[in-house]
Amino acid sequence: MYYVYLLELNRPKDRYYIGYSSDLKRRISEHQRGLVDSTKHYLPVKLFYYEAYANENLARTRELSLKKKRFILYGFNEEIRTKIEWSPTPPLARGGAIPTTPAKSS
């Protein structure tokens, strides 16, 4: 499984980080511990939203799509445009708890 995720940054208000990973739990932990250059100055960060995909290509395509839309919409909000309802590809899962088992590599 591959995950596309949005982190809510501590500051500035209404700013989000978009990323993807094959191990969501590990990656969120890295962000929260300040180990990721892009987010270490915005601690604490918290997981706001994620989607699960069967393969890396789908996840990467979705991540890039969200980043492009974020740029166009500048800052999203309106509760992240109603929790990202403009999904071009339906995800296998939306929201919920962070997976507790690592994704298997193929």
SULJO-V906074 format. One record per residue. N is the residue number from 1. RES is the residue in three letters. PHI is phi in degrees with one decimal (* if undefined). OMEGA is omega in whole degrees, 0 to 359 (999 if undefined). BURIAL is b if it has 16 or more other ideal C-beta (glycine too) atoms within 10 Angstrom, else e. Layout:
BEGIN
n=N res=RES phi=PHI omega=OMEGA burial=BURIAL
n=N res=RES phi=PHI omega=OMEGA burial=BURIAL
END
This chain:
BEGIN
n=1 res=MET phi=* omega=175 burial=b
n=2 res=TYR phi=-126.9 omega=186 burial=b
n=3 res=TYR phi=-124.1 omega=170 burial=b
n=4 res=VAL phi=-104.6 omega=186 burial=b
n=5 res=TYR phi=-137.3 omega=175 burial=b
n=6 res=LEU phi=-120.9 omega=175 burial=b
n=7 res=LEU phi=-106.1 omega=173 burial=b
n=8 res=GLU phi=-87.5 omega=182 burial=b
n=9 res=LEU phi=-88.7 omega=181 burial=b
n=10 res=ASN phi=-62.9 omega=177 burial=e
n=11 res=ARG phi=-154.3 omega=354 burial=e
n=12 res=PRO phi=-70.2 omega=183 burial=e
n=13 res=LYS phi=-59.8 omega=178 burial=e
n=14 res=ASP phi=63.0 omega=176 burial=e
n=15 res=ARG phi=-114.9 omega=184 burial=e
n=16 res=TYR phi=-136.2 omega=174 burial=b
n=17 res=TYR phi=-108.7 omega=179 burial=b
n=18 res=ILE phi=-114.7 omega=178 burial=b
n=19 res=GLY phi=-149.7 omega=174 burial=b
n=20 res=TYR phi=-142.7 omega=183 burial=b
n=21 res=SER phi=-161.1 omega=174 burial=b
n=22 res=SER phi=-89.5 omega=179 burial=b
n=23 res=ASP phi=-134.3 omega=186 burial=b
n=24 res=LEU phi=-61.9 omega=182 burial=b
n=25 res=LYS phi=-59.7 omega=179 burial=b
n=26 res=ARG phi=-62.8 omega=184 burial=e
n=27 res=ARG phi=-66.0 omega=178 burial=b
n=28 res=ILE phi=-63.0 omega=177 burial=b
n=29 res=SER phi=-60.0 omega=178 burial=e
n=30 res=GLU phi=-62.0 omega=177 burial=e
n=31 res=HIS phi=-61.1 omega=184 burial=b
n=32 res=GLN phi=-66.3 omega=179 burial=b
n=33 res=ARG phi=-90.5 omega=177 burial=e
n=34 res=GLY phi=77.6 omega=182 burial=e
n=35 res=LEU phi=-92.1 omega=181 burial=e
n=36 res=VAL phi=-111.8 omega=184 burial=b
n=37 res=ASP phi=-53.1 omega=185 burial=e
n=38 res=SER phi=-66.5 omega=184 burial=e
n=39 res=THR phi=-122.3 omega=187 burial=b
n=40 res=LYS phi=-63.3 omega=180 burial=e
n=41 res=HIS phi=-91.0 omega=184 burial=e
n=42 res=TYR phi=-122.1 omega=181 burial=b
n=43 res=LEU phi=-72.6 omega=356 burial=e
n=44 res=PRO phi=-78.6 omega=174 burial=e
n=45 res=VAL phi=-110.8 omega=176 burial=b
n=46 res=LYS phi=-139.6 omega=179 burial=e
n=47 res=LEU phi=-66.7 omega=181 burial=b
n=48 res=PHE phi=-101.0 omega=189 burial=b
n=49 res=TYR phi=-165.8 omega=171 burial=b
n=50 res=TYR phi=-150.7 omega=176 burial=b
n=51 res=GLU phi=-131.9 omega=180 burial=b
n=52 res=ALA phi=-110.1 omega=180 burial=b
n=53 res=TYR phi=-131.3 omega=183 burial=b
n=54 res=ALA phi=-73.4 omega=181 burial=e
n=55 res=ASN phi=-142.2 omega=186 burial=e
n=56 res=GLU phi=-64.6 omega=182 burial=e
n=57 res=ASN phi=-61.3 omega=178 burial=e
n=58 res=LEU phi=-62.3 omega=180 burial=b
n=59 res=ALA phi=-64.7 omega=181 burial=b
n=60 res=ARG phi=-65.0 omega=177 burial=e
n=61 res=THR phi=-61.6 omega=180 burial=b
n=62 res=ARG phi=-66.2 omega=179 burial=b
n=63 res=GLU phi=-58.6 omega=181 burial=b
n=64 res=LEU phi=-65.2 omega=178 burial=e
n=65 res=SER phi=-63.1 omega=179 burial=b
n=66 res=LEU phi=-65.3 omega=180 burial=b
n=67 res=LYS phi=-64.9 omega=178 burial=e
n=68 res=LYS phi=-65.2 omega=179 burial=e
n=69 res=LYS phi=-66.2 omega=178 burial=e
n=70 res=ARG phi=-61.1 omega=180 burial=b
n=71 res=PHE phi=-63.1 omega=180 burial=e
n=72 res=ILE phi=-65.2 omega=183 burial=e
n=73 res=LEU phi=-83.7 omega=183 burial=e
n=74 res=TYR phi=47.1 omega=173 burial=e
n=75 res=GLY phi=91.2 omega=181 burial=e
n=76 res=PHE phi=52.8 omega=198 burial=b
n=77 res=ASN phi=38.7 omega=198 burial=e
n=78 res=GLU phi=50.7 omega=186 burial=e
n=79 res=GLU phi=45.3 omega=182 burial=e
n=80 res=ILE phi=49.2 omega=177 burial=b
n=81 res=ARG phi=44.6 omega=179 burial=e
n=82 res=THR phi=54.3 omega=176 burial=e
n=83 res=LYS phi=49.3 omega=171 burial=e
n=84 res=ILE phi=58.8 omega=181 burial=b
n=85 res=GLU phi=-73.0 omega=180 burial=e
n=86 res=TRP phi=-93.4 omega=181 burial=e
n=87 res=SER phi=-74.4 omega=179 burial=e
n=88 res=PRO phi=-74.6 omega=181 burial=e
n=89 res=THR phi=-129.3 omega=181 burial=e
n=90 res=PRO phi=-65.4 omega=180 burial=e
n=91 res=PRO phi=-75.0 omega=176 burial=b
n=92 res=LEU phi=-71.6 omega=180 burial=e
n=93 res=ALA phi=-150.1 omega=177 burial=e
n=94 res=ARG phi=-130.0 omega=174 burial=e
n=95 res=GLY phi=64.1 omega=180 burial=e
n=96 res=GLY phi=91.7 omega=183 burial=e
n=97 res=ALA phi=-77.7 omega=175 burial=e
n=98 res=ILE phi=-66.6 omega=179 burial=e
n=99 res=PRO phi=-56.0 omega=182 burial=e
n=100 res=THR phi=-95.6 omega=178 burial=e
n=101 res=THR phi=-110.8 omega=181 burial=e
n=102 res=PRO phi=-66.0 omega=177 burial=e
n=103 res=ALA phi=-69.4 omega=179 burial=b
n=104 res=LYS phi=-85.1 omega=177 burial=e
n=105 res=SER phi=-80.4 omega=177 burial=e
n=106 res=SER phi=-107.6 omega=999 burial=e
END
